[in-house]
Amino acid sequence: MPTLTPAEARRLDLNAEELGISVERLMGNAGKALAKVVRRRLPKGARAVFLCGKGNNGGDGFAAAADLQQQGLDVLVVLAEPAARIATPAARVHFRRLAKGSVERWTGRPRATWGKARVIVDCLLGSGLSGAPRPPYAAMIRWANAQRRHARLIACDVPSGLGSPTAFSPHETVTFHARKHGMTAANSGRIQVATIGIPRAADHDIGIGDLDLAYRRPAWDSHKGDNGIVLVIGGNVPLVGAPHYCAMGALRTGADLVHIATPEAAAKAMRAWSPLPIVHGTEPGDHFTPISTKGLEDLMDLCTTVLIGPGLGTRANTRTFAAAALAAAARRGLPIVVDADALDALDDDLLARHGHRMVLTPHAREFLDLAGAPATPANVHAYARKHGVTVLRKSSVDVVSDGTRTRECRRGHPTLTVGGTGDVLAGITGALLAKGAPPFEAACAASYLLKTAGEVAASMRSYGASALDVAEAIPSVLLRLP
């Protein structure tokens, strides 16, 4: 397995928890793995000192220290901050397991008895740190490093301060599930990878961790447009609903603005439905032709993502228009969602040059037309790899691949077969791209968000839920984000 960034490690933890593996249990397993190594390194009758922070890395240390104490070993825990600041419920559970009188606190200088430890374990900061350690953590790290000649230094999961001038310098590191990004023998010593019970599905299947990884929360001081502006290009008479469903999917996902570009005959109906999307009639008539391209390019300059295809239609001149619109968006370096009828306007040259910024959202039949092969996970992976593009193949089990990574989403409800839910999915994908998520991460999160919103809508409307009901359920899923 490749190395994990802090964000990817968080994804696995959240997905595992959603699968029923609690953080408390994972922490306990991590503690057992760490305790096993510490016991092997600790001479008979000697003391081990655990330096623990207030987060989950500290919780791993509490769990390990408690296990060793139960085995009769001399183990002391030194807290960086008061016990009242322990930040997570799981860490507090394992803190309460520690033997009475075995916890002391750093108050600015070490006690002489700590220096007699033969093993010192770093459980201060873990992989979530950004920047250099702050007081009191920096002082604790410097003290521990000064004991390196006579004590065995062991890091828990990742050396605290890794990559900064003030970093813990261990003889060895016990890391969990996989190596963490940036770890080497030079900065982490001997690296041991311990399994802690994270199931394969937490990595292979799409879960709430994928949504957490992709979803960019708005800053308190952000302004209109900072959180994404989506341009939806689609619609013709009579298919006037598809762009509206896209717009509602994007807006309920948190895009600041959604523009819809559509022929004037379709625009009249869309304006009557809702004031939320900004509807532009880009040409007279009831379908797109190449004359629309110039007006579209002006709209593209206002937006951060382009979504093209829903309700576009299959006329020959509309396909010519779609190819020109795709090329115009690609020239601007915009992320692009390609859905429905616009999939027919793709060509290998466009994909070769700009596919890395695109998410294609075909269902099984559209994928067969696109790739000339059935929409199996292996074929989706092969097509994505060949063209350097992200593919989200819609089905009862969605498949997302960028040719390197392939994941599946097994959530959902049969009500999602109702017309328009694929358009909502395209809108969600567009909003996530507009907010800054990379294509693969956006596609995974969009699949999860649509299917989980479908479950919520079905809980209220059963099999009568509409595509708009699904879109309206999106915010309730976003409320589940930690």
Number of C-alpha atoms within 10 A of each C-alpha: 6 8 14 19 15 15 16 17 23 18 24 25 21 25 26 24 20 14 15 10 17 16 18 21 15 21 26 25 21 27 25 22 23 29 22 13 16 22 15 9 16 19 12 10 10 13 19 28 25 27 27 29 28 22 21 26 25 31 30 33 33 30 29 29 32 27 22 22 18 13 10 10 18 18 24 23 27 21 23 24 16 13 15 8 12 20 15 15 14 21 24 21 16 23 22 12 15 22 15 7 8 15 17 15 17 18 13 11 11 15 12 8 8 18 18 16 21 21 25 29 28 30 30 33 25 23 22 17 13 12 12 16 21 10 11 15 24 18 18 24 22 14 15 23 18 13 18 16 9 12 21 20 26 29 28 30 28 31 29 29 25 24 15 12 11 19 20 28 25 27 18 22 28 25 25 23 21 16 23 20 16 13 19 12 12 10 20 26 19 14 21 18 15 18 14 18 15 20 15 10 15 22 21 15 20 26 30 27 28 28 27 21 19 24 23 16 10 14 9 6 6 9 10 10 17 17 21 24 27 33 33 31 26 31 30 24 19 12 16 23 21 23 36 30 25 36 31 26 32 33 26 21 28 24 27 19 21 27 22 26 26 32 27 22 19 26 25 15 15 22 15 8 11 12 9 14 23 16 25 21 18 23 20 16 15 19 26 28 20 16 13 22 19 13 14 19 14 10 17 21 13 13 19 24 30 28 29 30 26 30 26 28 21 13 13 10 15 21 23 16 21 28 20 17 24 23 15 17 21 20 11 12 13 21 25 28 29 25 27 22 21 28 22 18 19 18 11 11 10 15 18 13 13 22 23 19 21 27 30 26 26 23 17 16 13 20 24 16 14 18 14 12 14 16 24 14 17 14 18 26 23 17 23 27 17 14 19 21 24 33 29 32 26 20 17 15 14 22 26 30 30 28 21 12 13 23 21 22 22 18 20 22 19 13 21 24 16 13 14 23 25 26 28 30 29 34 36 31 35 39 37 29 34 30 27 18 20 18 28 27 22 28 35 31 26 29 31 27 30 29 26 25 26 30 23 22 27 22 12 12 14 15 15 12 20 21 27 17 18 30 30 19 24 27 15 15 19 19 8 10 12 8
